[in-house]
């Protein structure tokens, strides 16, 4: 079961992202602004995961850490990220009054930006792009900053 989930975790993340998009569209008028932001973050995280997968973030990182591809099962990394995504992005939708759960999604957006800055600094070839950087520097931090602004300005936390 773990092998199956590891192998198909990106597709499962995509299914969760699409489900959240459908939920967002169907229940727009009855969900709170903070829940909408959590939904947008989950959709953005799904996009980010695809950007990383298509352009090889895991492979690049393992090269920079001098770890051979034989030693690393990139599917396990995607599976761990899938579990984190479920916890951080889906659980807040079931508990909209627990504001700190929604804040964890916003923290994830900032951490993604920081991790891509670190990946660029680790890059030995001097490249200024790492897979996933477009979403990590645009959509994710923008939603995170707005989310924190919303939480703080409404004294929710």
C-alpha positions in Angstrom: 0.0 0.0 0.0 2.8 2.4 0.8 4.5 1.7 -2.5 1.3 2.4 -4.3 0.7 5.7 -2.4 4.3 6.7 -2.9 4.2 6.0 -6.6 0.9 7.9 -7.2 1.1 10.6 -4.5 1.4 13.4 -7.0 -1.8 12.2 -8.7 -3.5 11.9 -5.3 -2.4 15.4 -4.5 -3.9 16.5 -7.9 -7.2 14.7 -7.0 -7.3 16.5 -3.7 -6.5 19.8 -5.4 -9.3 19.3 -7.9 -11.7 18.2 -5.2 -10.9 21.4 -3.2 -11.4 23.5 -6.3 -14.9 21.9 -6.8 -15.7 22.5 -3.2 -14.6 26.1 -3.5 -16.7 26.7 -6.5 -19.8 25.0 -5.2 -19.7 26.5 -1.7 -18.2 29.9 -2.4 -21.1 31.8 -0.9 -21.2 29.9 2.4 -17.5 29.4 3.3 -15.5 32.0 5.1 -12.8 34.1 3.4 -10.1 32.3 5.4 -11.4 28.9 4.2 -11.3 30.3 0.6 -7.7 31.3 1.2 -6.9 27.8 2.4 -8.6 26.4 -0.7 -6.5 28.7 -3.0 -3.4 27.7 -1.1 -4.1 24.0 -1.7 -4.7 24.6 -5.4 -1.5 26.6 -5.6 0.4 23.8 -3.7 -0.9 21.3 -6.3 0.4 23.6 -9.1 3.7 23.9 -7.3 4.0 20.1 -6.9 3.5 19.7 -10.7 6.0 22.4 -11.4 8.6 20.7 -9.2 7.9 17.3 -10.7 8.0 18.4 -14.3 11.2 20.3 -13.9 13.0 17.9 -11.5 13.3 19.6 -8.1 14.0 16.3 -6.3 16.7 15.3 -8.8 18.3 18.7 -8.6 18.3 18.7 -4.8 19.8 15.2 -4.6 22.5 16.2 -7.0 23.4 19.3 -4.9 23.5 17.1 -1.8 25.9 14.6 -3.6 23.4 11.8 -3.2 23.1 9.4 -6.2 19.7 8.7 -7.7 20.1 5.1 -6.7 20.1 6.0 -3.1 17.0 8.2 -3.2 13.4 7.1 -3.9 11.9 10.4 -5.1 8.4 8.9 -4.7 8.9 8.7 -1.0 9.6 12.4 -0.9 6.4 13.1 -2.9 4.5 10.7 -0.5 5.8 12.6 2.6 4.8 15.9 1.0 1.4 14.4 0.1 0.8 13.5 3.8 2.0 17.0 4.9 -0.3 18.6 2.3 -3.3 16.6 3.5 -2.6 17.6 7.1 -1.8 21.2 6.5 -4.3 21.9 3.7 -7.3 19.7 4.1 -7.7 19.5 7.9 -8.3 23.3 8.3 -11.3 22.9 6.0 -13.0 20.7 8.5 -12.1 23.0 11.5 -12.7 26.5 10.2 -12.8 28.0 13.7 -9.3 26.7 14.6 -7.4 29.6 13.1 -3.9 28.2 13.8 -4.7 25.3 11.4 -5.3 27.8 8.6 -2.2 29.7 9.5 -0.1 26.5 9.0 -1.0 26.7 5.3 0.2 30.2 5.1 3.5 29.2 6.8 3.9 26.5 4.2 3.8 29.2 1.4 6.6 31.1 3.1 8.6 28.0 3.8 8.4 27.0 0.1 9.9 30.4 -0.8 12.7 30.0 1.7 13.4 26.4 0.5 13.8 27.6 -3.1 16.1 30.4 -2.0 18.2 27.8 -0.2 18.1 25.5 -3.3 19.4 28.3 -5.5 22.2 29.0 -3.0 23.1 25.3 -3.0 23.2 25.1 -6.8 26.8 24.6 -7.8 26.4 25.6 -11.5 25.2 29.1 -10.7 21.7 28.6 -12.1 19.1 31.1 -10.9 16.2 28.8 -11.3 15.1 25.7 -9.4 12.1 23.6 -10.3 9.0 25.1 -8.6 10.5 28.5 -8.2 7.8 30.3 -10.3 5.0 29.3 -8.0 7.2 29.5 -4.9 8.1 33.2 -5.6 4.7 34.4 -6.9 1.4 32.6 -6.0 2.4 30.9 -2.7 4.0 34.0 -0.9 1.3 36.3 -2.2 -1.5 34.1 -0.8 0.5 33.6 2.4 1.0 37.3 3.0 -2.6 38.1 2.3 -3.7 35.2 4.6 -1.6 36.6 7.4 -2.8 40.1 6.8 -6.4 38.8 6.9 -5.8 36.9 10.1 -4.1 39.8 11.8 -6.3 42.6 10.6 -9.4 40.7 11.8 -7.8 39.8 15.2 -8.5 36.2 14.5 -5.4 35.1 16.3 
